[in-house]
Amino acid sequence: MKKSETKQHIVAPVEGMTCAACVARVEKSLSLTKGLSNVSVNFATEKASFNIDTSITNYEDVVKVIEASGYKINLSHEFQQEDEISVADSNNFKSKDERELKNNFFLAAILSLPILLLNMGSMWNEFYKLISLNSDEVNKVLLLLTTPVVFIAGKRFYKIAWQKLKHFSADMNTLVAIGTGSAYLFSSVITLFPIIYSEDSTAQHVYFDTAAVIITLILLGRWLESRAKSRTGSAIKKLLELKPKTAIIIRNGSEVEISLYNLRLGDIVIVKPGAQIPADGIVTSGYSSVDESMITGESVPVGKEIGSKIIGGTINFNGSFQFNVTALGNSSLLGQIIKMIEKAQGSKAPIQKLADKIASIFVPVILLIAVITFSGWMLFGTEGGINTALLNFVAVLIIACPCALGLATPTAIIVGTGKGAQNGILIKNSETLELGHKISTVIFDKTGTITEGKPKVESITTIGMAEKDFVKMIASVENRSEHPLANAIIEFAKGKTIDFDEVEDFESHPGFGLSGKVNGNRIFIGNEQFMKLYSISFNSLAEINSKLFADGKTVVFGAINSELKGLIAIEDPIKSGAIDSIQKLKLMNLKTVMLTGDNKFAAETAAKKTGVNLYEAEVLPDQKIDSVRKHQQKGEIVAMVGDGINDSPALAQSDIGIAIGTGTDIAIETGDIVLMSGELNGVVNAIRLSKRTIKTIKQNLFWAFFYNIIGIPLAAFGILTPIFAALAMSFSSISVVSNSLRLKQIKF
């Protein structure tokens, strides 16, 4: 990050967030800070995302704001070198926290087992004969065993709850701390001062097992949840693993192996068989095939030769080559993809707003319900007295922990966007992921989207001249042009191993054709109008021309010394898989539309081949936006699919812009969704992914609300014990994360 820039986008890990209520508090604190905008806090990634204007506020102020809310934010990784990818810091923090949770759980579990056995055994008189201890002595043993569980294994709950109390706030830890603390404190008083309740036999029962087992179960749930959450972010981890640690470069005429961080723009890198490519670049020598599947989602290896573009992180096969480094770190395609995925996973879907609103008031409401439950049982309970009131009070606090609510949406978004990235589908934000399932109309640009965008010679017809001689003369002139149609003819000639002759008096006639002299012969190449301009009759080929034109072919006439000698039919082939992809979209009840600047015959031919519902011909690039608006005005949710360059206005106007592209040429900034390969099946997969992700989110929210809506009344009316409440609360969080992980099983 350049410190001289006053406006920056920050993504930084926040420590201490344990539920959806924490997210709401951190987000509110940041949103109220001057100089910060576009604030989003993600519970699943445990990160805050925001824009900061350092001319208004500074990083130290942000740290103070977060600390004043009872949390910590780590901004240190933002000041690393630009070619560092900063995800590792938060991943290291998560690994450390996961190990700590694991250790605390095992400590609590080891101690809770004898606590549970002693507590249960004390309910039978025969038990005391077996252990030769009276009830007071058993209670003291329970106190000794439970204290480490509460203050060592479970210290995180009390520590955070105390911090929240100092800032007049509450979260999940507050509920756990009050619930288990009440049971522990009540039992400790009875154990240490039994005379207080000596006349009330119902009040002499202790609940050390309740405090210990609840802490154990919640730690177990948090540990399993943490492990599952780390799996949701596996897509970014896999991308990070693509970055090799070293590179072999040529320096002073010798091969030198250097650290990747010492690699610089312009270095010549040697890539050996089976090696990971360390950076983006251009091949300068050699030939090989490269596996780009992790970037594009395409499993077929891509051939690389001199002039080919190389993507950092991809895998070389058997060949060897050298390339010139053109991009590093965050500027490379891999770096941009990682940043894009991080940003998408940190963004907040509209469907999450309901959960956030509920979470912001959830904990205070639960505390109130718990107090009412305790008071109600004390005042109106027919039996059990303070024991029953306390148990039901604790049960309400424990069952209501809003962990699942906070994990429901972000975990599904993380897995969904990660799954997309692994298959070459880059989704820029969660709003796009959510809106995708509502798409009703898909509009395609034709050239370069439905078609390959590379015209090819389809057939050649000659009059009184050998085809090879005709192609040689025509291609020699076309070799002086850079027009796409000229390239098609040149490539055809090269494929026939035809050499080119010298050309004299070359002239280009924009919109019409070319002319020049080859071996003293005057050559004219162009369309019908060009032939008419030079009074060249094409009646002999008029019938063939009409048929080709009706079939949507582009026809190039070739005349030698003012006499028509042949014509070349050129077409832009439909992409492999385009027809199948459009049929799949139609089976999903989506309307498909094709826009093209071609004449109506070429457009109709392409429409018939692909099976689109509608097509519009002779549409100029700046008119495509009007076509998008026309469908939107009918109430349709429109996705525009284009190459991301000349289709930019239409992509921006559409509800979801899908940019088609391959390799490092892709304009990542253009669309809401970027398809790394040029295959249209990515459009189908992106919509399917959106539908499955939204379905998963709705399932998660249902279960999150279901646990609380059903569990809280059961706990309040004494049907649900605190231990079962803890088990249900932990299971709810694990089930939500596990359900999100099912998105990894989607088959594309």
Secondary structure, 3 states (H helix, E strand, C coil): CCCCCCEEEEEEEEECCCCHHHHHHHHHHHHCCCCEEEEEEECCCCEEEEEEECCCCCHHHHHHHHHHCCCEECCHHHHCCCCCCCHHHHHHHHHHHHHHHHHHHHHHHHHHHHHHHHHHHCCCHHHHHHHCCCHHHHHHHHHHHHHHHHHHHCHHHHHHHHHHHHCCCCCHHHHHHHHHHHHHHHHHHHHHCHHHHCCCHHHHCCCHHHHHHHHHHHHHHHHHHHHHHHHHCHHHHHHHHCCCCEEEEEECCEEEEEEHHHCCCCCEEEECCCCECCCEEEEEEEEEEEECHHHHCCCCCEEECCCCEECCCCEECCCEEEEEEEECHHHCHHHHHHHHHHHHHHCCCCCHHHHHHHHHHHHHHHHHHHHHHHHHHHHHCCCCHHHHHHHHHHHHHHHCCCHHHHHHHHHHHHHHHHHHHHCCEEECCHHHHHHHHHCCEEEEEHHHHHECCCCEEEEEEECCCCHHHHHHHHHHHHCCCCCHHHHHHHHHHHHCCCCCCCEEEEEEECCCEEEEEECCEEEEEECHHHHHHCCCCCHHHHHHHHHHHHCCCEEEEEEECCEEEEEEEEECCECCCHHHHHHHHHHCCCEEEEECCCCHHHHHHHHHHHCCCEEECCCCHHHHHHHHHHHHCCCCCEEEEECCCCCHHHHHHCCEEEEECCHHHCCCCCCCEEECCCCCHHHHHHHHHHHHHHHHHHHHHHHHHHHHHHHHHHHHCCCCCHHHHHHHHHHHHHHHHHHHHHHHHCCC
